[in-house]
Amino acid sequence: MRARAHVVAPLMWLLVTAAAPANAPKKEILGTWRGTSICTKAAASGGCHDETVLYEFTDLPKMSDTVRLKASKLVNGRFESMGEIDFRYEPASKRWAGEFKNERVHILWSFVVHGRKITGKCEGLPGNQITRNAEATRQ
């Protein structure tokens, strides 16, 4: 009986800690990233242009699983703002996702961190058609 208790207790601890909600790994994405955002062939708009981008992810301390992205693109040698989107961490897919909607578009951006690099995609909603692929390196 005693041997069983030594086996069961660690197994119970593993089950409890695996089921506990994990904090979003904000440190992995916070900071400044520079790279490219490339249009896909699936992009419906002829107005889509490949871009050099600057992404600045900042903390939203009151929201444990959310960060804010301030995105800029390089135009005539200077970075111009493209706007801001809040991103929430999705533990199941290990990605950061943020939705944007206005009268012209409804899109979902998502990013996955790979050490000093991030990869991302922009999907048109509804339908999840990928319209852009992004890649950036931490600055």
N, C-alpha and C positions, 0 to 999 in steps of 0.2 A: 504494500500500500504506500509506503513512504516513497519509493522510487517513482510511483505514479504522480505524486504531488510535485515532485521536482520537474517532471516533464510537463504537466498540465499548467502550472503557474506561468512558465515562460511562454507557452503557447497562447494562454489567455492574454498576456501582456502584448504579444504580437498582434492578436486580433483587435484588441482595443486601440492600439496606436495606429493600426492600418485603417481603422474605420474613422478615426478622429479627423476632422477637417484640417487640411494643411494650410499654412499661411501662404499667400502668393509670394513667389520669389522675386519681389520687386527689384532687389539689388541687381539681378541679372539683366534688366532692361533699362534701368534708370541711366540717364546720361545722354550724350550727343553721339549720333551715328551719321555717317556720310556714305552715300552710295548712289545707286541708280534705281529708277522706276521705269520699267520697260512695258510698252503696250503689247498686248497679245493680238494674234490674228483674229481672235474671237471678238475683239472690241468692235462694237456696232458703230461707234462714232468715228468718222473720218478726221475729227479734230483732235484725236489722241496723239500726243507727242512723247517720245522718250525723254526722260528728265534726269538730271543730276539733282539729288535731293539731300536735304539736311533734316534729320529727325531729332527732336529734343523731347525725351521722355522725362517728365517730372512727377514727383510723388504727390499723391492726394492723401495726406496723413489720416484724415477722418474715415477713409475708405480702405480697408485692409487689402482688398483684392483689385484695386483700381489705380491706374496711372493716367496721366494726360500727355497726349502727343501734340506738339506744335510742329507742323510740317512746313518746310520751305522748299522752293525749287530755284535752281540757278537760271537767271534770265539776264542776258547781256552783262555777264560777269558779276552780278549781285544776286544774293538770295532774297526772294520775295515770298511772303507768307502765303500758304495755301489754306490755313485754318487750323483748328484744333479738334481733336476727337478724344474722348475718354475710352480707355481700354480696360477690360476686365480679364482677369486670369481665369482660364478654363482648365482645371487640373486634369480632367480626363484626356484632353487632347494636348496638354502641355503647351498651350498657345495663349497669346494675348489677342483679344478680339474687340473691335469697336465698330459700331454701326453709325452711319451718317445718312441723313435724309433731308432733302429740300424739295422744291417744286420741280426740279429737273432730274434728280438722281436719287436712288436709294441703293447704298452700297454697304458692304461689310469688308473691312480691312482686318487682316490677321497677321500676326508675326510670331515666329518661333526663334528663340535665342539658341545659338550654337557657339558658346564661348564669346569670342570677340566679334562674331558675325551674327547678323540676323537675316532671315529670309521672310518675305511677306508676300501676300497676294491680296488683290482687290477683287471682290466678287459683286456682280450686279444682282440686285434682289428685285423681285423674286427670280428664281431660276438658278442662282449660284453660278452664273457664267463668269469665268475668270477673265478680267479685263486688263489687269496689270500684274506684273511680277516685280518684286523689289528685293534688293540685296544691299546691305550696308555693313560697314565696319565701324566699331567703336572708336571714337576720336580721343 
